[in-house]
């Protein structure tokens, strides 16, 4: 497998590879645009695409159509647009986090869920929901907005650091130990979550149910602004992380020889992933398979070069979650299916098919 460790195009990478990457990224951009428009247009009250474009264009200074009603504008601006933006950010965050984890641990099965980030974040968030905040702190506006993301971040970071440290053997991370330790940490987090759920009252139980199944029904502008800074930190690091992750794929000795401080890179990336995934879990609950399936699928299409893999993961992750949310909102209308059930139901068969196909190509 060829990687661009030093940031240069290797001799084996010809024009067809570059063209494939360019076409893939262009196709993913179009797919995301289509997913965004469909997410805003389709729902219990369908809104014509021309009206959606007019409403969005009006905010960009292009004017609008007289045919757009106030009800349609209110639905788009107050309900569907923030939910769509939230879904895109959460999907991109989970997919990029999965790609980073898989590159960092050099294992295509690594994702924030398997190594404890999601479980730790969910446990911390559920605890905050069940116990609430002290009355002395509840009146602070910023704390009300960021309490859940910060709690989820701390929980995810603690779980990730525990998995990473327990997985090290002779100064190196053991892939087998990482997966086994992640299972154990997830089990402990699930135990803690179960205990908190058992002790919670009925009001807290409704919110906790949203967490455990995953949903974008809480997609408000407050939720968007709560997760936005955390997602931007992770996505802004894509360009900086790509070359380092390419170096890591060649092995620690080669990466060190190329000038990449492995321990520093590992700590930085783990911290950013825990920060972003914790915020995503805080506003959407536990959504599975996005961080595992998206980068794994893209590696089969465009290869392992993280300079293309990370932005492609962000685009496909955002489009995938918006598509899953659209299914969740319409398949049992007027009720709403938790989006985590949709992503798992769609992702598990696809991932199994990819594994069987890969097994069939191996000697």
C-alpha positions, 0 to 999 in steps of 0.5 A, spaced: 500 500 500 502 506 497 502 512 502 505 519 501 509 519 507 513 525 506 508 529 502 510 528 495 507 524 490 510 517 489 513 514 483 507 509 483 502 514 483 500 516 476 495 520 473 490 515 473 490 515 481 490 523 481 484 523 476 481 518 481 482 522 487 479 528 483 473 525 481 471 522 487 472 528 491 468 532 486 463 526 486 462 527 494 461 534 493 455 533 489 453 528 493 453 532 499 450 538 496 444 533 494 443 530 501 443 537 504 438 539 499 434 533 500 434 534 508 431 541 507 426 539 502 423 532 504 419 531 511 412 531 514 411 537 510 415 537 503 417 544 501 419 544 493 426 545 492 425 551 488 422 554 494 428 551 499 433 555 494 429 561 494 429 561 502 437 560 502 438 565 497 435 570 500 439 569 506 445 570 501 442 576 498 440 574 492 432 575 493 427 570 494 420 568 490 414 571 492 411 564 492 415 562 498 410 562 504 412 564 511 410 557 514 415 554 509 421 559 511 419 558 518 420 550 517 426 551 513 430 556 518 428 554 525 427 546 524 430 543 518 436 548 516 439 547 523 438 540 523 441 539 517 447 543 519 448 539 525 447 532 521 453 534 516 458 536 522 456 530 526 457 525 520 464 529 518 466 529 525 465 521 526 468 519 519 474 524 520 475 521 527 475 514 524 480 515 519 485 518 524 484 513 529 485 507 523 491 511 521 494 512 528 493 505 530 494 502 523 488 498 524 482 499 519 478 496 525 479 502 529 474 507 530 472 512 536 467 507 538 471 501 539 477 504 543 472 507 548 471 514 546 464 514 544 462 510 550 466 514 555 463 520 552 456 517 553 457 515 560 459 522 562 454 526 558 448 521 561 451 523 568 450 530 567 443 529 564 441 525 570 445 529 576 444 536 573 448 542 574 449 545 581 444 551 582 450 556 583 453 554 576 446 553 572 445 560 571 451 561 567 449 561 560 455 559 556 455 553 561 448 551 560 450 551 552 457 547 553 456 543 559 454 537 555 459 537 550 465 539 555 463 533 560 462 528 554 469 531 551 472 529 558 469 522 558 471 521 551 478 523 553 479 519 559 477 513 556 481 514 550 487 515 554 486 509 558 485 505 552 492 508 549 496 507 555 494 500 557 495 498 550 502 500 550 507 494 550 515 495 550 513 503 548 509 501 542 501 500 541 499 493 541 493 493 536 490 486 539 491 489 546 488 496 543 481 492 541 481 488 547 482 494 552 477 498 548 472 492 549 473 492 556 473 500 557 466 500 553 463 495 558 465 499 564 462 505 561 456 501 559 456 499 566 456 506 569 451 508 564 446 503 566 447 504 573 446 512 572 439 510 567 437 505 573 437 511 578 435 517 573 428 519 574 423 519 568 424 526 565 432 524 565 430 518 562 427 521 556 433 525 554 438 519 556 434 514 551 435 519 545 443 519 547 443 511 547 439 510 540 442 516 537 438 522 534 438 529 530 431 531 533 435 536 538 438 539 532 437 546 534 441 553 533 443 552 540 446 545 538 449 547 532 453 553 535 455 548 541 458 543 537 461 548 531 467 550 535 469 542 536 468 540 529 472 546 526 478 544 531 478 537 528 477 539 521 482 544 521 487 539 523 486 535 517 491 538 513 496 538 518 495 531 520 495 528 513 502 528 512 503 525 520 499 520 519 502 518 512 508 517 516 505 513 522 503 508 516 510 507 514 512 505 522 514 508 528 522 508 526 521 511 519 516 516 521 521 518 526 527 518 521 522 523 517 522 528 523 515 526 525 514 526 533 510 520 534 508 521 541 506 528 540 502 527 534 499 521 538 497 525 544 495 531 539 490 527 535 487 523 540 486 529 544 482 532 538 478 526 536 476 526 544 474 533 543 470 533 537 467 526 538 465 528 545 461 534 542 458 530 537 456 525 542 453 530 546 448 533 541 447 527 537 448 521 542 451 514 540 451 513 532 455 507 530 458 505 524 460 512 520 467 512 523 468 505 521 465 504 515 466 511 511 474 511 511 474 503 510 470 504 504 474 510 501 481 506 502 478 501 497 477 507 492 482 512 493 487 509 497 491 510 504 493 517 502 490 521 508 491 528 504 485 525 500 482 520 505 481 525 510 477 530 506 473 525 502 471 522 509 468 528 511 464 529 505 462 522 505 461 522 513 456 528 512 452 526 506 451 519 509 449 521 516 444 526 512 441 520 508 440 516 514 437 521 518 432 522 512 430 515 512 429 515 519 424 521 519 420 518 513 420 511 513 415 510 519 412 517 518 409 521 522 413 518 527 421 518 527 426 512 528 433 513 531 438 515 526 443 510 530 438 504 528 439 506 521 446 507 520 447 500 524 442 497 520 445 500 513 452 499 515 453 492 518 451 489 512 455 493 507 461 492 512 460 485 512 460 485 504 466 489 504 470 484 509 467 478 505 470 481 498 476 483 501 477 475 504 475 473 497 481 477 494 486 474 499 490 468 498 
